Amino acid sequence: MEFELPAEHRMMRDSVREFCEEEIAPVAQEIEDEHRFPAEIFDELAALDVMGVPVAEAYGGLGGDQLMYALVCEELGRVSGGVGLSYAAHVSLGSKPIEAFGTEAQKERWLRPLAEGEHLGAWALTEPGSGSDASSMETTAERDGDGYVLNGTKQFITNANVAGSIVVKAVTDREAGYDGVSTFLVDPREDDGFEVTTVWDKMGLNSSPTCEIRFDDCRLPADRLLGAEGDGWEQTKETLQGGRISIAALSTGLAQGAYEAAHDYALEREQFGRPIAKFDAIRDKLVSMYRKTHRGRLLTREAAWRYDEGEDVTLASSLAKLDASEAAREVAEDAVQVLGGYGYTHDFAPARFYRDAKLMEIGEGTSEIQHLVVGRELGL
């Protein structure tokens, strides 16, 4: 593993960073306050050719690796957790499963427009009564002639009301347990029986829509099945390995943004005749914030590197996601403290980073689930 980024990766990072600072940072708080999904930003990201960074060029992607994709996620998170979350869900969850498990026809029909940025993708696993315990999934897909009929409700689905396609998990064989879960491709604009029933007002990340969706006798042709019947849970586990790396990268970006805000403020803010950064209490806090952020970044890049080497990254991705997400929350909380009363207001970024960071410890497997996964990998 090289600790110095390859030249093409540095170029990508710098290009995305420049875009983020010029186009996203000035409106980051505004889109949160308005609870507005910034479609124009994603149009510009498509123009930058980054909507399919880790997708093969043959299907409209950039052909980059997981490390390059993680760098993009980190840079987006550094200025806007909401933009970063919708982007990560689009790539890791809405696009990559189609590349990994789809037929050539499915890749042309469903993956290409995602990778080229024609529209966003989404993924629907969680349900009102089924979160960490996916075995209690109630959404069903029953065979009907030459197709399937979906019925059920999915909860907390990122991008669902702005997506052009949704990867949906449903039970095709109730008696088979995890081996009875299958994956389907749904077109929310064209398929009858699909409805967005709620767009949630959240603690943070409100520029990234989070929805409840319902399937009511939603009829799908047989070619909407992704892989074979019963493959859904194994596909899910493989997808989440890459997805957790993206959340770790996004978390690192949130931590970096919060650290920079606190660092700059502490050098400018004077009390008792000197910058507050010169007082031990604040200096030590900033050093701890930097350490946690850097540790999360190293774990994330190691996981991405191992992923690109073709290794099983169950342990590495879970460890990176666990550490970086908790670091993001801790660093953001300390940033609020460094800014004091200003940090508690919406006029300064740390309060937004703090609210956004909490979701990182919940989505794509809670911290508690990551402890379970890491413990299992350690033989505990």
N, C-alpha and C positions, 0 to 999 in steps of 0.2 A: 504494500500500500504506500503510495506516494502522498506526502503531506502537502506538497505544493500542487495546486490545481493545474491541470493541463491548460495550454494556451486557449484552446477553443472553449473550455469551460469558463475561464476567466473572462473571455470576450462576451459570452452569453450572460454571465452574472453582471458584468458592467453595463451591458446594453439594457438589461431589465431594470437594473438599479436606476439608471438615468431616466428611463420611462416612468418608474415608480415615483421618483422625486419630482419630476416635472408634471405628470398627469394625474397621479393618484393622491399623493400627499396633500395637495391643496384642497381636495374635496373629500378627504377621508372622513372627517368629522361630519361634514354636511350630509353625506349619503347615509351615515348612521342616524343622524337626527331625523332625517326624512324617511327612514326605513325604506330606502329606495335601492332596488337592484340596479347597478350602473351598467346597463347594456352597452353603452357607448364605450366603456373601458374594455369590455370583452371584445368588441369589434376591433379596437385598436390592438389588443393582444393578438387577435387573429391576424391582423396586418403585419405584426412582428413575427408571425409564424411560430408562436410558442404554445398554441392550444393543443398540440400533439407532440410535445417534446420527446417523450419516450416511445412514440408510436413509429413503426417502420415507415420509411419513405414510400414504399409500395402502396400504402393505404393513406397517403396524404400527410403523414407525420414528418417530424424533423429527423427521426432516426437517432436521437440522442439516447444516452443511458440514464440509469436511475440517479446517478450522482448529478448529472446536469439538471434533471427534473427537480431534484431536491434543492438545488441552488435557486431555481426560479421560485419555488414555493417559499423559501426563506426570504427572498427579496420582497415578495408580495406581502408576506406577513410583517415585515419590518415597517411597513407603512399602513397596511389595512388588513386586519384579520378577516373581515368579511369578504373582500375580494379574494384573498388567499384561500379561504375555505371553499368558496364556490369553484375556484379553479382546481383545487386538489380533488374535490368530489367529482368534477367533470372528467379529470384525467384518470385518477387511480380507480375510481369506482364506476364511472359511466362509460369509459372508453377501453381501458386495459383488459377487462374481462372478455370483451368482444374480440380483441386481438388474440387473446390467449386461447379461447375456446370456440370461437365462431368458425363457420364454414367460409370459403372464399366468397360466396354470394352474400353471406351476412356481413362480412367485412366491407364489401363494396357498398352495400345498402345502408349499413348502420355506422360503421367505424369511420369511413372516409369523411362524411360531413362533420363528424365530431372533431377529428384531427385537423381538418381544415378550418374549423371555427365557424362553420355555417350555423350551428346551434350548439347548445350545451347538453351535457348528459347528466343523468342522475342514477341513483341506485336505491332500491327499496328492499330492505331487510327487516328493520325494526317494526314492531307492531305495538298497539296500545298495551297488550298483555304479554309481550315477548320482546325482551331486551337482551340482556346477557345470556338468558336461557332461550336460545333459538329453537330448541326442541319443542317448545310450546307454541310454535307458529300455527296460526289458524287460517291464514289465507290459503285457499285451495285452487288447484287447476285441474279440472275434470275433463277427461277425454270426451269429445263429442264429435262423432264422425271423423272428419279429417282435420280436426282442430282441437282447441282447448277452450274452456270457459273459466275465467278467473272470477273469484269472489273473495272479498275480504278487505281489510283496512290496514294501511301501513302508516307508521307514525314517525315524525321527525326526519322527513326526507328532504335533504338539501337539494335545491334547484328545481323541485318538482313542478312549480308553476311557470318556469321559464325554460324548461327542457324540451328538446326535440325528440328525445328517446329516454326510456327508463329501463334499467336492468332490474327485474323483479324476481324475488324468491317466493316460491309457492310450494305447497305440499301436493304431490301427485300420488303418494302412497302412504296413508296414515299409519299403517301397521309397520312400516319399515324404519320408523324413527328418522335419524339424520340421513339415512340412505333413501328416504322417501321425499327429499327436497329437490326441486328442479328449478331451473332458471329460464326466464322468458324475457323477450324484448317487446316493450310496449311503446306505441306511438301515441303520446298524450293528446296530440292535435287531431288525430284521425280515428282512433279506436273508440267505438261506442262503449258505454259502460264504465268509462274512466272519469273520475271527478276529483278535483282538489277541494276538499271540504273545509280546511283551515290553513291559514298562513299565520304562524305563531309570532306573537310579540315576545321577544326574548330579553334576557339579562344583557346580552351583547350580541355582536355579529348580526345586527339587523339589516345590513346591506346585503346579506346572504339569506335568501328566503328559505325557511324551514317549514315544511308543510305536512298536513295529514292528507292522505289520498285514499280514495275508496274505489274498489272494483265491484261493479254490480252487473253480473252476467256479461263480463267483458270478453267478447269472442275474439280469439286469435287463431290464425292459420297455423298449421303444424310447423312451418318453417320459422316460427318465432321461438321455438325451443332452442336454447343455447346449450350445445353439447347433447348428452343423452339424458333421458329421465333418470333421476336419482343422483346425478352428478353435482347437484347444486351446493351441497355442503362442502365437498372437497374443493369446488371452485371458490367458494366463499373464503375458506381458510387460505388458499393460495393468493387470492386477491388482497386480503387484509395484510399479508406480509408486506406487500408494496405500499398499501394504503397507510400503514402505520409509520412507514418511513416518511411519507409525505406529511403526516401530522407532526412527526418529530421535527421536520424541517420548518414547517409553519410555526411551531412552538418556538423554535430557535429564533426565527425572525421576530416574533412578538417580543421575546426576551431582549433581543438586540435593540429593537426600537425603543423599548422602555428604558433600557440601560443608557442609550444615547441621550434620551430626553433628560434623564436624571443627571448624567455626567455634565452635559452642557449647562444645565440650570445651576448645578453646584459650583461651577467655575465662575458663573456670572453673579449669582446671588451673594451679597455681602451682609454679614452681621458681625457686630463687634469689631468693625474695621478691617475685615478680611473675608475672602470667599469662604463659603461654608465647606467647600471641598477640603480646606486646610485643617478642619477640625477632625480629630481622630474618629469620632462617631460616624461622621458622614463619609470620610475616606474609607474606613473599614467596610462600611455598607456597600460602597461602590466597588471595592475590590471583590467582595463576595458576589455581587451581581455579575461582574465580569467573569469570575471563575465559573459560576453556574451556567452562564450562557455559553462559554467556550467548551465546557464539558459536554453540554447537550449537543453542540455542533460536532464535536469529535465523535461522539457515539452515533450521531445521525450519519455522518460521512462514512464511518466504518460500516454501518449497516448497508448503506447504498453501495459501497464498494464490494461488499460480500455478495449482495444481490446481483451486481453486474458480473461477478466472477462465477455465477451460477450456483452458489452455495445455498443450503437451507438457511434461511435467515429468521426462523421462528424466534430464537433467543435474541439475536442482535436487533431485530426490528422492535420486539416488545420492550427490550431494555432501553432502546433509544427513545421510543414513544413515552415510556414511563418517566424517564429522567428528564427529557426535554419539556414535557408538558408540565411537570411539577416545577421545573425551573422557571418556565414562563410565568406561572402564577406567582411564584415567590419573588421573582425579579420585578414584575409589574407592581406587586404590593409594596416592595421597597421603594420603587420609583415614586409612587404616590406619597410615601412617607418623606422622601427627600424633598419633594416640592411642597410639603405641608398643606396649608389651606388651598393653595393653587392646584395641587395635585388632585384635590377632591372635586374640582370643577370640570365642566365639559370644555373649557377653553384651553385646556392643556391635555396632551395625548395620554399621559399615564393612566388616567381614569378609564379611558377607552381600552387600552391594552389590558388593564386589570380585569375588566368585564369580559373581554374577548378570551383571555387566557383560560378562564375557568372551563370553558367547553372542551378544551384540549385534553383535560383529564377525564372526560366523559365519552366523547365520540370515538368511534372505531375501537371500542373496547375500553372500559373504565380502567382507572389505575388499579383497582382491586383485581380485575381480570388479568391485567398485565403481571401483577404479582403472582397470580395463579399460574400463568403461562411460564414465567421465568422460573418459578419454583419447580414446575413439572420438568422443564428442560434441565434443571440442575439435579434431577432425581429425588426431589423432596416431596 
